[in-house]
Amino acid sequence: TWFGPGSRIVVTTGNQELLQQHGIDNTYHVGFPSYKEAVEILCRYAFKQSSPLYGFKEYCDRITDLCGNLPLGLRVVGSSLRGKKQDEWEDVMNRLETILDRDIEDVLSVGYENLDVNEQTLFLHIAVFFNYEEGDLVKAMFADGYLDVRRGLKILVNRSLIEISTSGKWIDMHRLLQQMARQVIRKQEPWRRQILIDAHEICDVLENETGTSAVSGIS
């Protein structure tokens, strides 16, 4: 046997359903690092020390905000900035305002791609329209539709793609997951898009009536 008497096995996963399927009941939810810890993570990858170099504190603070304290984002961005000058940090900050780093996108998109169509659709709608909104509002909006919102919300929570407040009221999706969702929408074939987010495409649909029956929302 691999494990002797008294051994403890620690399983880490972003999918609570896997734990339930294997009868694992003793779980511990690992939250995001504190702001101080997040800055330290960024600095360890960018500077190989736990604090910013002289003149870089404001840049570190801003990038930590843009990464939303997500360790994956801090690691990827920090590593890419190692040895870079302040103007290069400025460029990266400007890009992060609107564009998700490709390496981060590749990792985050795995969770989305493993969802069924129902949950993928719900995920995209939450990212664009319903982040920080009440769960009851989402259920009401799709009450007469084809989405199983109650089941979908539960699955998205179990897959760590959204969080529901302790009161069970508010939906919270991480900023980087929101950006990833928008990238997914941009890459969809135009005729398949249910959500329109590009200004030129929206104008074309409204002015020339080029939309399809698939469109369910405009942002």
C-alpha positions in Angstrom: 0.0 0.0 0.0 1.1 3.5 -0.7 0.0 5.0 2.7 0.8 3.8 6.1 -1.4 3.9 9.3 -2.2 7.4 10.3 -1.5 8.9 6.9 -3.4 12.0 5.9 -4.4 12.6 2.3 -5.0 16.2 1.2 -7.0 16.6 -2.0 -7.1 20.0 -3.7 -9.7 20.9 -6.4 -11.8 23.7 -7.8 -14.7 21.3 -8.3 -16.7 20.4 -5.2 -18.6 17.9 -7.2 -15.5 15.6 -7.3 -15.3 15.6 -3.5 -19.0 14.7 -3.2 -18.6 11.9 -5.7 -15.8 10.4 -3.7 -17.5 10.8 -0.3 -15.1 13.4 1.0 -16.9 15.4 3.6 -14.2 17.2 5.5 -13.5 20.2 3.3 -11.8 23.5 3.8 -12.5 26.5 1.6 -9.4 28.4 0.6 -10.2 32.0 -0.1 -8.2 34.7 -1.8 -5.1 36.0 -0.2 -5.2 39.2 1.7 -4.2 42.4 -0.2 -0.8 42.3 1.6 -0.3 38.7 0.7 -1.3 39.3 -2.9 1.3 42.1 -3.3 3.9 39.7 -1.8 3.0 37.0 -4.3 3.4 39.4 -7.2 6.7 40.8 -5.9 8.2 37.3 -5.4 7.6 36.5 -9.1 8.5 40.0 -10.4 11.5 40.9 -8.1 12.3 37.6 -6.3 11.6 39.3 -3.0 8.5 40.0 -0.9 8.3 43.8 -1.4 8.4 46.1 -4.4 11.6 47.6 -5.6 12.0 51.4 -5.1 9.7 53.3 -7.5 7.5 50.3 -8.2 5.0 50.3 -5.3 2.2 52.1 -7.2 2.6 49.7 -10.1 2.4 46.7 -7.8 -0.6 48.0 -6.1 -2.4 48.7 -9.4 -1.6 45.3 -10.9 -2.7 43.5 -7.8 -6.0 45.3 -8.1 -6.3 44.4 -11.8 -5.6 40.7 -11.0 -8.2 40.8 -8.2 -5.8 39.1 -5.7 -6.0 35.9 -7.8 -2.7 34.0 -7.3 -2.7 32.6 -10.8 -2.9 36.1 -12.3 -0.3 37.5 -9.9 2.1 34.6 -10.8 1.7 34.9 -14.5 1.8 38.7 -14.7 4.6 38.9 -12.1 6.8 36.5 -14.0 6.2 38.4 -17.3 7.4 41.6 -15.6 10.6 40.3 -14.1 13.5 42.6 -15.1 11.2 45.0 -16.9 11.4 48.8 -16.6 8.7 51.1 -15.3 7.4 52.1 -18.7 6.9 48.4 -19.5 5.0 47.9 -16.3 2.8 50.9 -17.4 2.1 49.2 -20.8 1.1 45.9 -19.1 -1.2 47.8 -16.7 -2.9 49.5 -19.6 -3.4 46.2 -21.4 -4.8 44.5 -18.3 -7.5 47.1 -18.1 -9.2 45.6 -21.1 -7.4 42.4 -22.3 -6.9 39.2 -20.4 -3.3 37.7 -20.5 -3.3 34.7 -22.8 -1.7 32.4 -20.3 -4.3 33.3 -17.7 -7.1 32.9 -20.2 -5.9 29.4 -21.2 -6.0 28.2 -17.6 -9.3 29.9 -16.6 -11.1 28.8 -19.8 -10.7 25.1 -18.8 -13.4 25.5 -16.2 -15.7 27.1 -18.7 -15.1 24.5 -21.4 -16.0 21.6 -19.0 -19.5 23.0 -18.4 -22.6 21.8 -20.2 -24.3 24.2 -22.6 -26.9 25.3 -19.9 -24.1 26.3 -17.5 -22.0 27.9 -20.2 -24.9 30.1 -21.2 -25.7 31.1 -17.6 -22.0 31.8 -16.9 -21.7 34.2 -19.9 -24.9 36.0 -18.9 -23.8 36.4 -15.3 -20.4 37.7 -16.5 -21.9 40.4 -18.7 -25.2 41.3 -17.0 -25.6 39.9 -13.5 -22.3 40.1 -11.5 -23.0 41.6 -8.1 -26.7 41.2 -8.7 -29.2 39.1 -6.7 -29.7 35.5 -7.6 -33.4 35.9 -7.5 -33.1 38.5 -10.3 -31.3 36.0 -12.5 -34.0 33.4 -11.8 -36.7 35.9 -12.6 -35.1 37.0 -15.9 -35.0 33.4 -17.1 -38.2 32.2 -15.5 -39.9 31.7 -18.9 -36.8 30.7 -20.7 -34.9 27.4 -21.4 -32.2 27.9 -18.7 -32.3 25.9 -15.5 -30.9 28.7 -13.4 -31.3 27.1 -10.0 -29.3 24.0 -11.0 -26.8 26.1 -13.1 -26.0 28.4 -10.1 -25.3 25.4 -7.9 -22.9 24.0 -10.5 -21.1 27.3 -11.1 -20.6 27.6 -7.3 -19.3 24.0 -7.1 -16.9 24.6 -9.9 -15.6 27.8 -8.2 -16.7 30.0 -11.1 -18.9 32.2 -9.0 -19.6 32.7 -5.3 -22.9 33.3 -3.6 -22.9 35.6 -0.5 -23.4 34.0 2.9 -26.9 35.3 2.9 -27.5 33.4 -0.3 -28.5 36.6 -2.1 -25.7 38.1 -4.1 -23.7 36.6 -7.0 -20.0 37.4 -7.2 -17.8 36.5 -10.2 -14.1 37.3 -10.2 -13.0 40.1 -12.5 -10.6 37.9 -14.5 -13.4 35.3 -15.1 -15.5 38.2 -16.4 -12.8 39.1 -18.8 -12.4 35.5 -19.9 -16.1 35.3 -20.6 -16.0 38.4 -22.8 -13.1 36.8 -24.7 -15.2 33.7 -25.2 -18.1 35.8 -26.6 -15.7 37.7 -29.0 -14.4 34.4 -30.4 -17.9 32.9 -31.1 -19.2 32.8 -34.6 -21.4 35.9 -35.2 -24.4 33.9 -36.0 -24.1 31.9 -32.7 -23.7 34.9 -30.4 -26.5 35.2 -27.8 -24.8 38.3 -26.2 -23.6 41.3 -28.2 -20.8 43.3 -26.6 -19.0 44.9 -29.6 -20.2 48.5 -30.3 -19.9 48.2 -34.1 -21.8 44.9 -34.2 -24.5 46.3 -32.0 -24.9 49.3 -34.3 -25.1 47.0 -37.3 -27.8 44.9 -35.7 -29.9 47.8 -34.7 -29.5 49.9 -37.9 -29.7 47.1 -40.4 -31.7 44.4 -38.5 -28.9 41.8 -39.0 -29.4 40.1 -35.7 -30.5 36.5 -35.4 -33.1 34.8 -33.1 -30.1 33.7 -31.0 -29.5 37.2 -29.6 -30.8 37.4 -26.0 -28.9 40.5 -24.7 -26.9 43.6 -25.6 -24.3 45.2 -23.4 
